[in-house]
Amino acid sequence: MKTAYELAMERLSKNAPAVKLTDAQKKRLAELDAKYAAKVAEREIFLKDELAKALAKGDVEAVEQIEKQIVSEKKSLAAELEEKKDAIRQEKS
């Protein structure tokens, strides 16, 4: 008897069959992951430094704005990464 997970995966593969990636595509995807992980870390370090400065000054509005900016930039970079990864996945082998 199959689990619900196995049944869901079968249905999913019927609708969108798994794409086989070449070694070059896998390598480029890994490079993108590393590049964007570094970008996120760089922005986080910078913004957390700004956050510490705002906290030291007691500027509550600036703290809230910086926290929102951190979340926003992470989402933006994640979306950009996925867009680039999708482009690589769509390339012909």
Residue pairs with C-beta under 8 A, 6 or more apart in sequence:
2 10
19 89
20 93
21 29
21 89
22 93
25 88
25 89
25 91
25 93
28 88
29 85
29 88
29 89
32 81
32 84
32 85
32 88
33 81
36 77
36 78
36 80
36 81
39 77
40 73
40 74
40 77
43 70
43 73
43 74
43 77
44 70
44 74
47 66
47 69
47 70
47 73
48 70
50 66
51 63
51 66
51 67
51 70
54 62
54 63
54 66
55 63
